[in-house]
Amino acid sequence: MSEQDILGLFEHYLELRGYSSRTPSGHPSTTYDYAHSRIPFVLRNEGISIQTLITSTDKYVTYYNVGGLKAYLGAKSHNAVINAIKRFKEFLNDVQF
């Protein structure tokens, strides 16, 4: 499964969990941001593939969480980066990748 396929499934998962897909003005919201901006940011920043993130999600939660080596990045945009990684971990647990 490709990175885009996995991120599309992640976006759909977030929508099913009640996260906003659109702002009141019709712009992309949380689901799009997490799946197409924040997770790809982590992949680029770490120089890893989506498969590596899937197998090592706990490590990246630790890195980007409060007190972690990259907490300053995890805190970007009101903690959007770390929250996206945590939701990605929930997604992986729920869909059993």
Residue frames relative to the residue before (quaternion, step in Angstrom):
aa qw qx qy qz dx dy dz
M 1.0000 0.0000 0.0000 0.0000 0.00 0.00 0.00
S 0.4309 -0.7280 0.4765 0.2394 3.56 -0.88 0.94
E 0.6807 -0.4666 0.3743 0.4229 3.54 -1.34 0.28
Q 0.6750 0.4983 -0.3013 0.4531 3.59 0.87 -0.91
D 0.6192 0.5356 -0.3397 0.4629 3.59 1.06 -0.73
I 0.6746 0.4942 -0.2899 0.4655 3.57 0.89 -0.97
L 0.6766 0.4835 -0.2976 0.4689 3.58 0.91 -0.88
G 0.6132 0.5328 -0.3419 0.4724 3.59 1.11 -0.61
L 0.6445 0.5008 -0.3093 0.4880 3.58 1.02 -0.79
F 0.6217 0.5356 -0.3249 0.4701 3.57 1.05 -0.79
E 0.6465 0.5120 -0.3191 0.4669 3.58 0.92 -0.88
H 0.6639 0.4976 -0.2995 0.4711 3.59 0.92 -0.90
Y 0.6099 0.5521 -0.3324 0.4613 3.59 1.04 -0.81
L 0.6640 0.5022 -0.3057 0.4620 3.58 0.88 -0.91
E 0.6297 0.5286 -0.3297 0.4641 3.58 1.00 -0.80
L 0.6610 0.5064 -0.3008 0.4649 3.58 0.96 -0.87
R 0.6745 0.4782 -0.2770 0.4896 3.57 1.18 -0.61
G 0.6313 -0.5933 0.3114 0.3905 3.59 1.26 0.13
Y 0.4541 0.6675 -0.4707 0.3560 3.57 1.22 0.21
S 0.5667 -0.6317 0.4238 0.3164 3.55 -1.10 0.76
S 0.2518 -0.7486 0.5915 0.1624 3.53 -1.02 0.81
R 0.7874 0.1397 -0.0675 0.5966 3.57 1.22 -0.52
T 0.4569 -0.6341 0.5449 0.3039 3.53 -1.21 0.59
P 0.6833 -0.4674 0.3383 0.4475 3.62 -1.19 0.20
S 0.6951 0.4505 -0.2806 0.4849 3.59 1.12 -0.56
G 0.6252 -0.6025 0.3162 0.3823 3.59 1.28 0.16
H 0.5173 0.6320 -0.4241 0.3913 3.59 1.23 0.10
P 0.6259 -0.5254 0.4014 0.4137 3.60 -1.19 0.44
S 0.2018 -0.8047 0.5531 0.0760 3.56 -1.01 0.85
T 0.8761 -0.1047 0.0590 0.4669 3.55 -1.20 -0.65
T 0.6752 0.5083 -0.3261 0.4235 3.60 0.74 -0.94
Y 0.6731 0.4802 -0.2871 0.4837 3.56 0.94 -0.90
D 0.6450 0.5431 -0.3150 0.4357 3.57 0.92 -0.93
Y 0.6911 0.4723 -0.2866 0.4659 3.58 0.80 -0.98
A 0.7539 0.4321 -0.2254 0.4406 3.59 0.77 -1.05
H 0.8163 0.2823 -0.1257 0.4881 3.59 0.97 -0.74
S 0.7235 0.3543 -0.2482 0.5380 3.56 1.27 0.04
R 0.7689 0.4030 -0.2237 0.4432 3.59 0.54 -1.16
I 0.6854 0.4483 -0.3015 0.4882 3.62 0.79 -0.89
P 0.6513 0.4827 -0.3428 0.4748 3.67 0.87 -0.71
F 0.5786 0.5646 -0.3732 0.4552 3.62 1.11 -0.60
V 0.6610 0.4939 -0.3071 0.4741 3.59 0.89 -0.92
L 0.6435 0.5245 -0.3274 0.4512 3.60 0.90 -0.87
R 0.6796 0.4750 -0.2865 0.4800 3.60 0.91 -0.92
N 0.6702 0.5191 -0.2995 0.4378 3.57 0.87 -0.99
E 0.7365 0.3998 -0.2183 0.5001 3.57 0.99 -0.82
G 0.3488 -0.7435 0.4944 0.2849 3.58 1.20 -0.41
I 0.5057 0.6447 -0.4093 0.4013 3.55 1.08 0.81
S 0.4869 -0.6250 0.5206 0.3183 3.52 -1.34 0.25
I 0.6544 -0.4823 0.3945 0.4283 3.54 -1.30 0.20
Q 0.6132 0.5564 -0.3493 0.4386 3.58 1.07 -0.69
T 0.6405 0.5089 -0.3210 0.4772 3.59 1.03 -0.76
L 0.6384 0.5104 -0.3318 0.4710 3.58 0.96 -0.79
I 0.6286 0.5439 -0.3342 0.4442 3.59 0.98 -0.82
T 0.7525 0.4040 -0.2262 0.4685 3.59 0.85 -0.92
S 0.7821 0.2925 -0.1473 0.5301 3.61 1.21 -0.39
T 0.1820 0.8346 -0.5077 0.1122 3.59 1.11 0.54
D 0.6263 0.5550 -0.3494 0.4216 3.61 0.92 -0.83
K 0.6278 0.5455 -0.3273 0.4485 3.57 1.01 -0.83
Y 0.7152 0.4463 -0.2622 0.4697 3.58 0.89 -0.90
V 0.5569 0.5500 -0.3934 0.4822 3.60 1.16 -0.45
T 0.6619 0.5038 -0.3014 0.4661 3.59 0.90 -0.90
Y 0.6561 0.5293 -0.3095 0.4400 3.60 0.89 -0.92
Y 0.7930 0.3583 -0.1569 0.4670 3.56 0.79 -1.07
N 0.5679 0.6079 -0.3781 0.4061 3.59 1.26 -0.19
V 0.7107 -0.4171 0.3372 0.4552 3.57 -1.31 0.22
G 0.8056 0.2385 -0.2085 0.5007 3.56 -0.84 1.03
G 0.5743 0.6079 -0.3691 0.4055 3.58 1.27 -0.17
L 0.7122 -0.4715 0.3268 0.4046 3.53 -1.32 0.28
K 0.7920 0.2349 -0.1142 0.5518 3.58 1.08 -0.67
A 0.1679 0.8282 -0.5142 0.1466 3.56 1.14 0.70
Y 0.6062 0.5666 -0.3557 0.4301 3.58 1.08 -0.68
L 0.6662 0.4595 -0.3010 0.5044 3.61 1.12 -0.57
G 0.6249 0.5508 -0.3285 0.4452 3.56 1.06 -0.75
A 0.6858 0.4963 -0.2683 0.4598 3.56 1.15 -0.69
K 0.4193 0.7212 -0.4698 0.2888 3.62 1.23 -0.14
S 0.8624 0.0852 -0.0793 0.4926 3.54 -1.17 0.74
H 0.6970 -0.4883 0.2623 0.4549 3.54 0.76 1.15
N 0.7025 -0.4992 0.2432 0.4451 3.56 0.92 1.03
A 0.2796 0.7981 -0.4993 0.1885 3.60 1.16 0.40
V 0.6469 0.5311 -0.3365 0.4315 3.61 0.97 -0.77
I 0.7078 0.4313 -0.2824 0.4830 3.61 0.71 -0.95
N 0.6303 0.5276 -0.3444 0.4535 3.59 1.00 -0.70
A 0.6320 0.5203 -0.3318 0.4687 3.58 1.02 -0.73
I 0.6530 0.4988 -0.3209 0.4710 3.60 0.94 -0.82
K 0.6534 0.5070 -0.3151 0.4656 3.60 0.94 -0.82
R 0.6587 0.4809 -0.3165 0.4843 3.60 0.96 -0.79
F 0.6105 0.5363 -0.3510 0.4652 3.59 1.08 -0.68
K 0.6287 0.5227 -0.3314 0.4709 3.59 1.01 -0.76
E 0.6405 0.5127 -0.3226 0.4721 3.61 0.96 -0.83
F 0.6176 0.5464 -0.3233 0.4642 3.55 1.03 -0.87
L 0.6757 0.4914 -0.2994 0.4608 3.58 0.83 -0.95
N 0.6611 0.5039 -0.3070 0.4636 3.58 0.96 -0.81
D 0.6981 0.4867 -0.2693 0.4508 3.57 0.96 -0.87
V 0.7607 0.3610 -0.2111 0.4964 3.59 0.98 -0.73
Q 0.3592 -0.7851 0.4436 0.2403 3.59 1.34 -0.01
F 0.0671 0.8028 -0.5832 0.1042 3.57 0.59 1.15
